[in-house]
Amino acid sequence: MAVSFDNLFSIKGKVALVTGGSRGIGEMIAAGFLAQGAKVYISSRKAEACQATAERLMAAHGGECFALPADLSRLDGVTALAQALAARESKLDILVNNAGASWGAPLESFPEVGWDKVMDTNVKGVFFLTQALMPLLHAAASGPSPARVINIGSIDGLKSSSFDAWSYGASKAAVHHLTRFMAAKLTGERILCNAIAPGPYPTWMLSTGVGFGGATDGVDWDRVGQRNPSGRVGTPEDIAGLATFLCSRAGEYVVGQVIASDGGAVAAA
């Protein structure tokens, strides 16, 4: 059999859905996919922010990016998103389950609402959205390349965190193991599942945790990065590059893995 390395890392022409795509890790991945020639749908709870990000990404990177707002902590939101995508596309090559929530409070006063909100979004939403999109994923899997599911976990699901985000760490550990369950079931159906566990990236969520009040521009990310073995926080190229690899021919034999994108934080813990 002749070996060809042409287009080894290409995702050109693929259809992708990135949840939580209006900011942070999701926006970084969506931008990278667009720049590599994929058609991208992004979803987030706030419709105006989702649309604004889609327009901004197209202006910056070209291609086609469309907003499909939905609240994925609720089953009716999951169903609505799956139906909206199915009305527009006959297949889905790439699903990135990135939508997430966190909650910080001391152990002694951690509220039930902080547990339920995080678990509903980070775990329940991931499972039921993947379930709802199975027909579109199967349609893509019947083509020349397997369909891909990437679940976005966290290094807080691999090691303990300095933050009092009790439900967040537990939810991300659940996402990692759910990914293994999905891979065991779906690999034979040509739907390849992996998880990415990001470390420190310049996102709204980390900004709130380190005292920047949610701001991502004009703040001292270098100070945060100094705590990392690599001496910096992650960049859009870092996370989008890994996601693109997993969705390309180059990553086709990587299945059921939880890959940390963290600059060495887990290794040094």
C-alpha positions in Angstrom: 0.0 0.0 0.0 1.4 3.4 -1.0 1.9 5.8 1.9 0.9 9.4 1.5 1.5 12.3 3.9 -0.5 14.8 1.9 -3.0 16.8 3.9 -2.0 14.9 7.0 -3.2 17.6 9.3 -6.1 18.9 7.1 -9.6 19.5 8.4 -10.6 21.5 5.3 -14.3 21.1 4.4 -15.3 19.4 7.6 -18.4 20.6 9.6 -17.7 21.3 13.3 -19.8 22.3 16.2 -18.0 24.0 19.2 -20.1 24.5 22.3 -19.2 27.3 24.6 -17.7 28.9 21.5 -18.4 32.5 22.2 -15.3 33.0 24.3 -12.3 31.3 26.0 -11.1 27.9 25.0 -14.2 27.4 22.7 -13.5 30.6 20.8 -9.8 29.6 20.4 -10.7 26.2 18.9 -13.4 27.7 16.7 -10.9 30.2 15.3 -8.3 27.6 14.6 -10.9 25.4 12.8 -12.0 28.3 10.7 -8.5 29.2 9.8 -7.9 25.6 8.7 -10.9 25.6 6.3 -13.7 24.0 8.4 -17.2 25.2 8.5 -17.9 26.0 12.1 -21.0 26.4 14.3 -20.6 27.9 17.7 -23.1 27.7 20.6 -23.4 29.5 23.9 -26.1 30.5 26.2 -26.1 34.2 25.4 -27.4 34.8 21.8 -25.9 38.3 21.3 -22.5 37.2 22.5 -22.6 34.1 20.3 -23.5 36.0 17.2 -20.9 38.7 17.8 -18.2 36.1 18.2 -19.2 34.3 15.0 -19.1 37.6 13.1 -15.7 38.5 14.6 -14.2 35.2 13.8 -15.3 35.3 10.2 -13.9 38.8 9.8 -10.6 37.6 11.2 -10.2 34.2 9.6 -12.7 34.1 6.7 -14.8 31.0 6.1 -18.2 30.2 7.5 -19.1 30.5 11.2 -22.6 30.5 12.4 -24.2 31.1 15.9 -26.6 28.6 17.4 -27.3 29.8 20.9 -28.5 27.3 23.5 -28.5 26.5 27.2 -26.9 23.1 27.4 -27.5 22.7 31.1 -31.1 21.9 30.2 -32.4 19.0 28.1 -34.7 21.3 26.1 -31.7 23.4 25.2 -29.8 20.3 24.1 -32.7 19.2 21.9 -33.1 22.6 20.4 -29.5 22.8 19.5 -29.5 19.4 17.9 -32.6 20.2 15.9 -31.2 23.6 14.7 -28.0 21.9 13.5 -29.9 19.1 11.8 -32.0 21.7 9.9 -28.8 23.1 8.4 -26.5 20.1 8.0 -26.8 16.5 6.9 -23.7 15.4 8.9 -21.4 16.5 11.7 -17.7 15.7 11.3 -16.5 17.3 14.6 -18.2 17.9 17.9 -16.3 19.8 20.5 -18.1 19.6 23.9 -16.6 22.7 25.5 -19.5 24.5 27.2 -18.8 24.6 30.9 -19.5 26.2 34.2 -17.7 26.5 37.6 -18.6 27.6 41.1 -16.3 28.5 43.9 -17.2 28.3 47.6 -15.6 26.8 50.8 -16.4 23.2 51.6 -18.4 24.2 54.6 -20.8 26.5 52.7 -20.7 25.0 49.2 -24.4 25.2 48.0 -26.4 22.6 46.2 -27.1 25.0 43.4 -23.3 25.2 42.8 -23.1 21.5 42.5 -26.2 21.0 40.2 -25.4 23.9 37.9 -21.8 22.6 37.2 -22.8 19.0 36.9 -25.7 19.7 34.6 -23.6 21.8 32.3 -20.3 20.0 32.4 -21.4 16.3 32.5 -25.1 16.0 31.7 -24.9 18.4 28.8 -21.9 16.6 27.3 -23.6 13.2 27.4 -27.0 14.3 26.2 -25.8 16.6 23.4 -23.6 13.8 22.0 -26.6 11.5 22.2 -28.8 13.9 20.4 -26.2 14.4 17.6 -25.6 10.7 17.0 -27.5 10.7 13.7 -25.3 13.5 12.3 -22.1 11.9 13.6 -23.0 8.6 12.1 -23.7 10.3 8.8 -20.2 11.8 8.9 -18.7 8.5 10.0 -20.0 6.8 6.9 -17.7 9.0 4.8 -14.0 8.6 4.1 -12.9 9.9 7.6 -14.2 9.0 11.0 -16.3 11.5 12.9 -14.7 13.0 16.0 -15.9 14.0 19.5 -13.6 16.1 21.7 -14.7 16.6 25.3 -13.0 19.5 27.0 -12.0 18.5 30.5 -9.5 20.2 32.8 -6.3 19.5 34.6 -8.5 20.0 37.7 -9.9 16.6 36.8 -6.4 15.1 36.9 -5.0 16.7 40.0 -6.3 18.7 43.0 -6.7 22.5 42.5 -5.9 25.4 44.8 -9.4 26.8 44.1 -12.5 25.9 46.1 -14.2 24.7 43.0 -15.4 21.3 44.4 -18.0 20.5 41.8 -15.8 21.7 38.9 -13.0 19.3 39.5 -15.3 16.4 40.1 -17.2 17.2 36.9 -14.1 17.3 34.8 -12.9 14.0 36.2 -16.3 12.6 35.2 -15.9 14.1 31.7 -12.6 12.3 31.3 -14.0 8.9 32.3 -17.1 9.5 30.2 -14.8 10.0 27.3 -13.3 6.6 27.8 -16.8 5.1 28.0 -17.7 6.8 24.7 -14.6 5.6 23.0 -15.2 2.0 24.1 -18.7 2.1 22.6 -18.2 4.3 19.6 -14.8 3.6 18.1 -16.3 0.6 16.2 -18.9 2.9 14.8 -16.1 5.1 13.4 -16.8 7.9 15.9 -13.5 8.7 17.6 -13.7 10.2 21.1 -10.9 12.0 23.1 -10.7 14.6 25.8 -8.4 17.6 26.2 -7.6 18.7 29.7 -6.5 22.4 29.5 -4.3 24.0 32.1 -4.0 27.8 32.5 -5.3 29.7 29.5 -6.2 33.4 29.3 -10.0 32.8 29.7 -12.8 34.6 31.6 -13.1 31.6 33.9 -9.4 31.6 35.0 -9.5 35.4 35.2 -12.2 35.3 37.8 -10.2 32.7 39.8 -6.9 34.7 39.9 -8.5 38.0 40.8 -8.7 39.7 37.4 -12.5 40.0 37.6 -13.2 38.2 34.3 -11.0 40.5 32.2 -8.8 38.8 29.7 -7.2 41.8 28.0 -4.9 44.3 29.7 -4.2 42.0 32.7 -0.9 40.4 33.9 -1.1 37.0 32.4 2.7 36.8 32.6 2.4 36.7 36.3 0.0 33.8 36.1 2.3 32.1 33.6 5.3 32.3 35.9 3.8 29.6 38.1 3.7 27.2 35.2 6.7 25.0 34.3 6.7 26.4 30.8 6.7 30.0 32.2 3.6 31.1 30.4 -0.1 30.5 29.9 -1.5 28.8 26.9 -2.2 30.4 23.5 -4.9 29.9 20.9 -2.4 28.2 18.7 -1.7 25.6 21.5 -5.3 24.5 22.1 -6.4 24.8 18.4 -3.4 23.0 17.2 -4.1 20.0 19.5 -7.8 20.0 18.6 -7.0 20.2 14.9 -4.5 17.3 15.2 -7.1 15.1 16.9 -9.6 15.8 14.1 -7.2 15.3 11.2 -5.8 12.1 9.6 -2.7 12.6 11.8 -4.8 11.9 14.9 -6.9 9.1 13.6 -5.2 6.4 15.7 -5.5 8.4 19.0 -8.7 7.2 20.7 -10.1 7.4 24.2 -7.3 9.5 25.5 -7.2 12.4 28.0 -4.5 14.8 26.8 -3.3 17.6 29.0 -2.5 20.9 27.3 -1.0 22.5 30.3 2.6 23.5 29.8 3.7 20.8 32.3 1.5 21.6 35.2 0.3 18.1 35.8 3.8 16.6 35.5 5.1 19.1 38.0 2.3 18.6 40.5 
